[in-house]
Amino acid sequence: MQQTLLRPRLRVKPCPRPQGPIFLATPYAQVQVDTSTANTQSIDWLTLSGEAIPTILRSGPYRFFFYAGDRGEPPHVHVERGDNVAKFWLSPVRLEYSGGFSRTEIRRVEQFVDENREKLLRGWNEYFSAGIKAMKAQRVLVTDDALIVDLSDGRTVSVPLVWFPHLLHGTASERNHWRLVGDGEGIHWPELDEDVSVENLIFGNPSGESQQSFQRWLDRRAGRVPSQG
C-alpha cells in the first residue's frame, strides 16, 4: 500500500486549569500547528468534540491518527475507513477494539500497523512530547501507595507506587529523602538508587527494570551481595 508519513512540528498552548484538584497524567492543553515550521499542505487537521485530530499516516482508504486527548494512555493509533474504526496498541502491536471491519480486513490492517510500528511510534512521540521538556517537578510526596508530584505548570500527577518497586520497598525515611535532577526534569532518591523523570510520569510509564536487576537490588539491601562500583 502506498503511504505518506505526516510529521507536523507542534507547540502546546496551556488552557486555564479547571477548578478543584487534578490527579491526571494528561495535560489540559490545546495543540496547535506551528505554521512557521510545518508543511501545512501535508497536515490534515479535523475537529471532533473540540479536539484537534492529526492524521499521521495514510494508506489507500485508511487513515491512521491520534486524538489530542490520547496522551494519558500508552502509545496507540486509531484507524478509520469510512464508518469503520479500530484502535491498536503499539508496544507491542495489539488490537484493542474494532467496529465494522471484517476479520480478514482487520488482520491485514494489523499487519500494516506492525510493519509501520516505528513510524507510528515516532509520530506519537513527536506529537505528544511537545512542551514536555518545559514541565518540571517542584514538590514531591510519597505515600504508602502513591507517588504525587506537583509540576511547574500547576498540575499534579499521581501514579501508583507499585510502578516503582524501589520506592515501594523503601522506608518512609528513604522515600522522603529525594532531590530534583537538574532544574526538575527528574527526581532522584539516593538511598533507594531510584530515578524517575517527569516525562515518564506524564506519559504514564512505570519502571522498566528487569526482575533480575530488581532482585540484585533487593539482595544488596539485605546485605547478601556487595554493591558495585
C-alpha positions in Angstrom: 0.0 0.0 0.0 1.3 3.5 -0.9 1.8 5.5 2.2 2.5 9.1 3.2 4.0 9.9 6.6 2.9 13.2 8.0 5.1 14.6 10.8 3.9 18.1 11.9 6.0 20.0 14.4 3.8 21.2 17.2 3.7 23.6 20.1 1.4 23.4 23.2 -0.6 26.2 24.5 -1.8 25.6 28.1 -5.5 26.1 28.8 -6.9 27.6 32.0 -6.8 24.9 34.7 -10.2 23.6 35.9 -11.2 24.2 39.4 -10.5 21.6 42.1 -7.7 19.1 42.5 -6.3 17.3 39.4 -4.8 13.9 39.5 -4.2 13.2 35.9 -1.3 12.3 33.7 -3.0 14.1 30.8 -2.3 17.8 30.5 -5.1 20.3 29.7 -3.7 21.7 26.5 -4.7 23.0 23.1 -2.3 21.7 20.4 -1.6 24.0 17.5 0.4 23.6 14.3 3.5 25.8 14.2 2.8 27.1 10.7 6.2 28.7 10.6 8.0 25.3 10.6 5.3 22.8 9.4 4.3 22.0 5.9 0.6 22.9 6.3 -0.2 21.4 2.9 0.6 17.9 4.2 -1.2 18.2 7.6 -4.8 17.1 7.8 -6.5 18.8 10.8 -10.1 17.9 11.7 -12.1 18.9 14.7 -14.3 16.5 16.8 -15.8 17.4 20.1 -13.4 20.3 20.4 -10.3 18.1 20.0 -7.7 18.6 17.3 -7.0 15.3 15.4 -3.8 14.9 13.5 -3.5 12.4 10.7 -0.1 10.7 11.0 -0.3 8.2 8.1 -2.5 7.4 5.1 -2.5 4.3 3.1 -5.2 3.8 0.4 -8.6 4.2 2.0 -7.1 4.0 5.6 -6.4 7.0 7.8 -4.2 6.5 10.9 -4.5 9.2 13.5 -4.3 10.2 17.2 -6.9 12.0 19.3 -5.5 15.0 21.1 -6.5 13.6 24.5 -4.7 10.3 24.0 -1.5 11.4 25.8 -2.5 9.8 29.1 -2.6 6.3 27.6 0.2 4.0 26.3 1.2 4.6 22.7 -1.5 3.6 20.2 -3.1 4.6 16.9 -6.6 4.9 15.7 -7.6 3.7 12.2 -10.7 4.6 10.1 -12.0 3.6 6.7 -15.4 5.2 6.0 -17.5 4.4 9.1 -15.2 1.5 10.2 -12.9 2.2 13.1 -10.2 0.4 15.1 -7.6 1.1 17.8 -4.2 -0.6 18.0 -1.7 -0.5 20.9 1.8 0.0 19.5 4.1 -1.6 22.2 3.6 -4.3 21.3 1.1 -4.1 18.4 -2.2 -5.5 19.6 -5.8 -4.8 18.6 -7.8 -3.0 21.3 -11.1 -2.9 19.5 -12.6 -2.6 16.0 -16.0 -1.8 14.6 -17.2 -2.6 11.1 -14.1 -4.3 9.8 -14.2 -7.9 8.8 -11.8 -10.3 10.5 -9.8 -10.7 7.3 -9.5 -6.9 6.8 -8.6 -6.1 10.4 -5.8 -8.7 10.3 -4.5 -7.0 7.2 -4.7 -3.6 8.9 -2.9 -5.0 12.0 -0.1 -6.3 9.8 0.3 -2.9 8.2 0.4 -1.3 11.7 3.1 -3.8 12.7 5.1 -3.1 9.6 5.0 0.6 10.2 5.2 0.5 14.0 8.4 2.5 14.2 7.0 5.3 12.1 3.8 5.4 14.1 5.7 5.5 17.4 7.9 8.3 16.1 4.8 10.2 15.2 3.3 9.6 18.6 6.4 10.8 20.4 6.7 13.9 18.2 3.1 14.8 18.7 2.8 14.2 22.4 6.2 15.3 23.5 5.6 18.9 22.5 6.0 21.1 25.6 7.0 18.1 27.9 10.6 19.2 28.3 9.4 22.5 29.8 7.5 20.8 32.5 9.5 20.5 35.8 8.9 18.9 39.1 8.6 21.2 42.1 7.3 19.3 45.0 7.2 15.6 45.7 5.1 13.5 48.1 5.4 9.7 48.5 2.7 8.0 50.4 2.3 4.3 51.2 0.6 3.7 47.8 1.2 6.7 45.5 3.9 9.0 44.1 2.5 12.5 43.8 4.4 15.3 42.0 3.4 19.0 41.7 4.6 20.3 38.3 5.7 23.8 37.3 2.6 24.3 35.1 0.3 24.0 38.1 -0.8 20.4 37.6 -0.4 17.5 39.9 0.5 14.0 38.7 -0.3 10.9 40.8 0.8 7.4 39.9 0.7 4.1 41.9 3.7 3.5 44.0 3.8 -0.1 42.7 5.1 1.3 39.4 8.4 2.0 41.1 9.5 -1.1 43.2 12.5 0.6 44.8 10.1 3.2 46.3 7.6 0.6 47.2 10.2 -1.4 49.2 11.8 1.7 50.8 11.1 3.0 54.2 9.2 6.3 54.8 12.5 8.0 55.7 14.2 6.8 52.4 11.2 7.8 50.3 11.2 11.3 51.8 14.9 11.8 51.1 14.8 12.9 47.5 16.3 15.7 45.4 15.5 17.2 42.0 17.6 16.3 39.0 18.8 19.4 37.2 16.1 22.1 37.3 13.4 19.5 37.9 13.4 17.3 34.9 13.6 14.3 37.2 13.6 13.1 40.8 16.4 11.1 42.5 16.2 9.0 45.7 19.9 8.4 46.7 19.3 5.8 49.4 17.0 3.8 47.1 19.0 4.3 43.9 15.8 5.3 42.0 15.4 7.9 39.4 12.0 9.0 37.9 11.7 11.5 35.0 8.8 14.0 34.7 8.4 12.9 31.1 7.7 9.3 32.2 5.2 10.4 34.8 3.3 12.4 32.3 3.3 9.6 29.7 2.3 7.1 32.4 5.4 4.9 32.0 6.2 2.7 35.0 9.7 1.4 35.8 11.1 -0.9 33.1 13.6 -2.5 35.4 14.0 -6.3 34.8 13.2 -8.7 37.6 16.8 -9.9 37.6 18.1 -6.4 38.2 15.5 -5.7 40.9 16.3 -9.0 42.7 20.0 -7.9 42.8 18.9 -4.6 44.3 16.9 -6.5 47.0 19.9 -8.7 47.7 22.2 -5.7 48.2 19.7 -4.2 50.6 19.6 -7.4 52.5 23.4 -7.4 52.7 23.8 -10.6 50.6 25.6 -9.0 47.7 28.1 -6.2 47.9 27.2 -3.1 46.0 29.0 -2.5 42.7 31.1 0.5 41.6 
